[in-house]
């Protein structure tokens, strides 16, 4: 059974970590503020590991021996250190790659070398679904050796390997005592690991490059409020790895996936079924464990704009990409008089034909619209060309944008994509977990993350 291992950088945290539920300790002596002469604290009833990251091997040799004599179970020594064979039976031999994850075959080869001089431990930076699958495949092979080992994925997506450390077979999962004392990217705190347990619900969002998203914050807040032991993570997914998402979900028992730019249409290729709305929109932003696809973006738009009763009103949609499909679907469903403008006029024509609207050239826009929705990453036109006093302007971008600033100065009523984000997320949450999330809690998490 995988043990929650608290990373200790101050002796004051030992009892706190134990109270929070840790079952092992890693004493990072290189991160202690002051050199300690008395190492008696390393003797604990739990499994104890002493780590000193330094290239001064001679001074470390003495410190490691002193720690073992004081009662530590293991010392952690890097694979390229001359000390790796100095303490037989008492060594964790470690390897770190902070940039990438190699193939499963390479990982297995690394572990074969590490195992020669101790309990093998390796940590790799996870950059997408492929890396997660390589780690899982390697773990399956290493488990067959029937010896203890530690295998870790780092980074946002690597957090999944920490939550699923038990199924991977790792001896320990390293955790910070608090968020402020974290020592590796993607590391859980002891409390988080204890609260999640070994069978936690995992959900996430795929997209690329996925540098900024509020989805983890709002979903994790909803998990906590609903009393669900779960976590939501970012999974950056390059275009050539989208096809690996179903296998990733199966291997790591992932309950649900949100989809964002630029994969909302690409995921259609592997889904077993899609909702009527997603079929009409031809874009998916929500995937269930059973590979059912849905589009909840239009629900988020509805929560923002329904109060302005779009039926019969002149509406302008800017953009013709994946996000615009959901908006066009919404306006058609609400009976609006829809005009679509896009830099590439052919795309605007096609979208207008599909959703019973008309296309208009950007150069021919006039300030005559009651509602304007921008579904482009950057507004493709000068706001003066389409905003009049009282126009309702929504930008899918959040929390704010140059378009919204300019529109407000022109007398418009403005909305960012905040409400859309929260309500499309809430609809996905309910679809995955069968319960309605607390919208106010999700909004609070969004505002705190701005």
HELIX and SHEET records of a PDB file:
HELIX    1   1 UNK A   13  UNK A   20  1                                   8    
HELIX    2   2 UNK A   29  UNK A   31  5                                   3    
HELIX    3   3 UNK A   40  UNK A   42  5                                   3    
HELIX    4   4 UNK A   57  UNK A   70  1                                  14    
HELIX    5   5 UNK A  104  UNK A  114  1                                  11    
HELIX    6   6 UNK A  115  UNK A  117  5                                   3    
HELIX    7   7 UNK A  129  UNK A  143  1                                  15    
HELIX    8   8 UNK A  159  UNK A  163  1                                   5    
HELIX    9   9 UNK A  165  UNK A  168  1                                   4    
HELIX   10  10 UNK A  179  UNK A  181  5                                   3    
HELIX   11  11 UNK A  190  UNK A  196  1                                   7    
HELIX   12  12 UNK A  215  UNK A  226  1                                  12    
HELIX   13  13 UNK A  239  UNK A  244  5                                   6    
HELIX   14  14 UNK A  245  UNK A  251  1                                   7    
HELIX   15  15 UNK A  266  UNK A  269  5                                   4    
HELIX   16  16 UNK A  276  UNK A  281  1                                   6    
HELIX   17  17 UNK A  297  UNK A  305  1                                   9    
HELIX   18  18 UNK A  306  UNK A  308  5                                   3    
HELIX   19  19 UNK A  322  UNK A  333  1                                  12    
HELIX   20  20 UNK A  345  UNK A  354  1                                  10    
HELIX   21  21 UNK A  362  UNK A  364  5                                   3    
HELIX   22  22 UNK A  383  UNK A  385  5                                   3    
HELIX   23  23 UNK A  402  UNK A  409  1                                   8    
HELIX   24  24 UNK A  418  UNK A  433  1                                  16    
HELIX   25  25 UNK A  439  UNK A  449  1                                  11    
SHEET    1   A 8 UNK A 149  UNK A 154  0                                        
SHEET    2   A 8 UNK A 119  UNK A 125  1                                        
SHEET    3   A 8 UNK A  91  UNK A  97  1                                        
SHEET    4   A 8 UNK A  74  UNK A  78  1                                        
SHEET    5   A 8 UNK A  47  UNK A  51  1                                        
SHEET    6   A 8 UNK A  24  UNK A  28  1                                        
SHEET    7   A 8 UNK A   3  UNK A   8  1                                        
SHEET    8   A 8 UNK A 172  UNK A 176  1                                        
SHEET    1   B 6 UNK A 230  UNK A 236  0                                        
SHEET    2   B 6 UNK A 201  UNK A 207  1                                        
SHEET    3   B 6 UNK A 256  UNK A 259  1                                        
SHEET    4   B 6 UNK A 286  UNK A 288 -1                                        
SHEET    5   B 6 UNK A 292  UNK A 294 -1                                        
SHEET    6   B 6 UNK A 273  UNK A 274  1                                        
SHEET    1   C 6 UNK A 358  UNK A 359  0                                        
SHEET    2   C 6 UNK A 337  UNK A 341  1                                        
SHEET    3   C 6 UNK A 314  UNK A 318  1                                        
SHEET    4   C 6 UNK A 371  UNK A 374  1                                        
SHEET    5   C 6 UNK A 392  UNK A 395  1                                        
SHEET    6   C 6 UNK A 413  UNK A 415  1                                        
END                                                                             
